[in-house]
Amino acid sequence: MISNTTLKGYDFNHITEYYNYVIESVVNGQRSQAKELIKKMSKQQRRDALNYFEFDIEGGELLTELRQMLGAKFYGSSFLIP
């Protein structure tokens, strides 16, 4: 789980900055780092990250890769974290 203490350790004030760090890690080719960052998230934080990514990124390979890293599955008409 990403706590406020964890966020402060990265010099972040909000969890969305952490989510952006995950995005930047993937964009910069640091996929192992992104996976480790995601692994530290709670299930609810992964769900929130998925919602954030879906809103912030307009489709494409980046969104597909982030969905896979989060372990998202397609149910009905949307992706969910089981």
Backbone bond lengths (Angstrom), bond angles and torsions (degrees), N, CA, C in turn:
res aa  C-N    CA-C-N  psi(-1)  N-CA   C-N-CA  omega(-1)  CA-C   N-CA-C  phi
1 M - - - 1.450 - - 1.525 108.87 -
2 I 1.298 115.57 138.99 1.453 121.42 177.99 1.520 107.99 -89.97
3 S 1.311 115.49 109.45 1.472 121.43 -178.82 1.527 109.53 -93.68
4 N 1.324 115.44 172.28 1.462 120.13 175.65 1.526 110.62 -61.08
5 T 1.321 116.42 -34.87 1.464 120.85 177.30 1.524 110.38 -63.36
6 T 1.336 116.50 -42.60 1.465 120.75 177.40 1.524 110.07 -61.64
7 L 1.326 116.48 -45.36 1.467 120.36 179.24 1.519 110.98 -59.29
8 K 1.326 116.66 -44.29 1.473 120.93 179.85 1.531 110.31 -62.33
9 G 1.341 116.88 -34.93 1.457 120.97 177.86 1.519 112.75 -61.26
10 Y 1.325 116.12 -28.64 1.465 121.83 176.41 1.532 111.25 -93.44
11 D 1.320 116.39 1.30 1.465 123.31 -175.89 1.533 111.21 64.52
12 F 1.348 115.34 35.65 1.459 122.31 176.68 1.518 109.28 -104.69
13 N 1.326 115.65 148.82 1.463 121.18 177.54 1.520 112.42 -102.52
14 H 1.327 117.33 -18.64 1.465 120.61 -175.03 1.527 109.32 -144.90
15 I 1.312 115.79 152.64 1.467 121.81 -178.00 1.529 111.61 -61.20
16 T 1.333 117.96 -28.11 1.464 119.03 179.48 1.525 111.33 -64.65
17 E 1.320 118.02 -27.87 1.460 120.33 175.30 1.533 109.70 -66.67
18 Y 1.314 116.47 -36.29 1.464 121.50 176.10 1.520 109.74 -64.99
19 Y 1.339 117.16 -44.45 1.460 121.01 178.11 1.531 110.40 -60.09
20 N 1.330 116.57 -41.57 1.467 120.16 177.72 1.525 111.26 -64.09
21 Y 1.317 116.78 -34.30 1.462 121.45 176.65 1.529 110.42 -63.63
22 V 1.325 116.70 -38.85 1.468 120.90 175.89 1.528 109.41 -62.12
23 I 1.322 116.47 -46.72 1.469 121.29 179.00 1.525 110.01 -58.78
24 E 1.325 116.85 -49.25 1.464 121.20 -179.20 1.523 111.38 -60.69
25 S 1.316 116.66 -37.13 1.456 120.49 178.98 1.521 110.81 -61.39
26 V 1.327 117.06 -44.50 1.469 120.97 179.25 1.528 110.01 -66.52
27 V 1.321 116.95 -45.83 1.467 121.08 -179.19 1.528 110.77 -59.17
28 N 1.332 116.52 -37.36 1.470 121.08 -178.10 1.526 113.15 -86.17
29 G 1.342 116.91 7.24 1.454 120.57 176.47 1.521 114.56 83.09
30 Q 1.310 117.53 8.95 1.466 122.11 -179.48 1.530 110.09 -93.02
31 R 1.323 115.80 62.05 1.463 120.54 -174.80 1.529 113.00 -65.96
32 S 1.317 117.51 -37.14 1.470 120.12 177.79 1.518 110.35 -63.19
33 Q 1.317 115.66 -40.84 1.461 120.16 177.33 1.522 110.30 -62.86
34 A 1.326 117.42 -44.68 1.468 121.46 179.80 1.525 110.20 -60.57
35 K 1.335 117.14 -42.42 1.467 120.58 179.27 1.522 111.27 -62.84
36 E 1.322 117.20 -39.88 1.471 120.95 178.08 1.524 110.86 -66.23
37 L 1.323 116.80 -39.74 1.463 120.41 177.76 1.523 110.59 -63.04
38 I 1.326 116.50 -42.15 1.465 121.32 179.34 1.524 110.26 -67.18
39 K 1.314 117.35 -39.58 1.465 121.47 -179.24 1.526 111.47 -59.41
40 K 1.323 117.09 -29.62 1.467 121.90 -179.30 1.534 112.77 -75.69
41 M 1.331 116.76 -15.38 1.469 120.33 -177.34 1.526 111.29 -78.14
42 S 1.325 115.43 148.28 1.465 120.63 171.52 1.527 108.34 -73.21
43 K 1.314 116.23 167.22 1.466 120.51 178.32 1.525 110.77 -58.26
44 Q 1.330 116.78 -42.82 1.469 120.21 179.55 1.524 110.60 -65.44
45 Q 1.319 117.66 -38.80 1.465 120.25 178.06 1.521 111.16 -66.14
46 R 1.335 117.67 -35.12 1.464 120.09 175.28 1.528 110.63 -66.04
47 R 1.326 116.70 -38.89 1.468 119.97 176.43 1.531 110.48 -63.55
48 D 1.329 115.60 -44.96 1.464 119.67 178.49 1.527 111.32 -63.99
49 A 1.343 116.17 -38.19 1.470 120.20 177.57 1.520 110.39 -62.96
50 L 1.326 117.07 -42.71 1.458 120.56 178.05 1.522 110.50 -58.34
51 N 1.325 116.79 -46.91 1.472 120.22 177.93 1.527 110.59 -60.42
52 Y 1.316 116.87 -41.84 1.462 121.65 179.69 1.531 109.97 -63.64
53 F 1.323 117.10 -46.96 1.458 120.57 -179.54 1.526 111.06 -63.51
54 E 1.339 116.81 -42.34 1.467 120.90 179.77 1.532 110.59 -60.20
55 F 1.317 116.81 -37.52 1.464 121.38 -178.71 1.524 111.12 -78.45
56 D 1.334 116.51 -38.41 1.464 121.98 -171.24 1.524 113.71 -84.47
57 I 1.330 117.08 -28.58 1.467 121.28 -174.62 1.522 108.89 -115.34
58 E 1.325 116.20 129.86 1.462 120.43 -178.74 1.522 111.01 -92.35
59 G 1.321 115.76 83.76 1.464 120.77 174.49 1.512 114.29 59.92
60 G 1.293 115.70 -162.03 1.452 122.23 176.77 1.517 113.81 85.48
61 E 1.327 114.03 -177.91 1.456 121.68 -175.48 1.527 112.83 -63.95
62 L 1.326 117.30 -37.00 1.466 120.71 -179.26 1.521 110.73 -60.76
63 L 1.313 117.22 -48.68 1.460 120.85 179.42 1.525 110.98 -63.25
64 T 1.317 116.89 -41.55 1.467 121.20 178.00 1.523 110.74 -59.67
65 E 1.320 116.36 -45.13 1.465 120.49 -179.48 1.530 111.30 -65.22
66 L 1.323 117.03 -41.98 1.467 120.33 178.97 1.530 110.89 -64.35
67 R 1.317 116.94 -40.37 1.469 119.89 176.46 1.518 110.79 -58.30
68 Q 1.327 116.33 -44.96 1.463 120.80 179.71 1.518 110.94 -62.91
69 M 1.318 117.50 -44.20 1.462 121.25 -179.80 1.529 111.75 -62.14
70 L 1.331 115.80 -35.24 1.465 120.76 179.24 1.525 112.12 -76.25
71 G 1.326 117.17 -15.84 1.460 120.76 -177.15 1.513 112.51 81.36
72 A 1.343 116.46 24.84 1.463 121.10 -178.81 1.523 110.58 -70.51
73 K 1.307 115.50 143.16 1.464 122.70 177.57 1.529 108.36 -121.18
74 F 1.333 115.60 147.87 1.462 120.76 179.62 1.525 108.97 -86.86
75 Y 1.331 116.14 120.82 1.461 122.72 177.75 1.524 108.63 -125.95
76 G 1.299 116.86 120.18 1.455 119.84 178.50 1.507 111.13 64.27
77 S 1.326 116.91 -103.97 1.449 120.46 -176.84 1.526 113.08 -120.43
78 S 1.332 117.77 12.30 1.461 118.88 -178.83 1.533 111.50 -151.54
79 F 1.323 115.04 167.16 1.456 121.72 177.10 1.519 109.43 -92.29
80 L 1.335 116.13 138.57 1.452 122.35 179.70 1.523 109.60 -135.22
81 I 1.329 115.40 157.24 1.464 121.71 172.22 1.523 106.71 -95.38
82 P 1.326 117.67 113.49 1.481 119.45 -177.39 1.531 112.30 -68.93
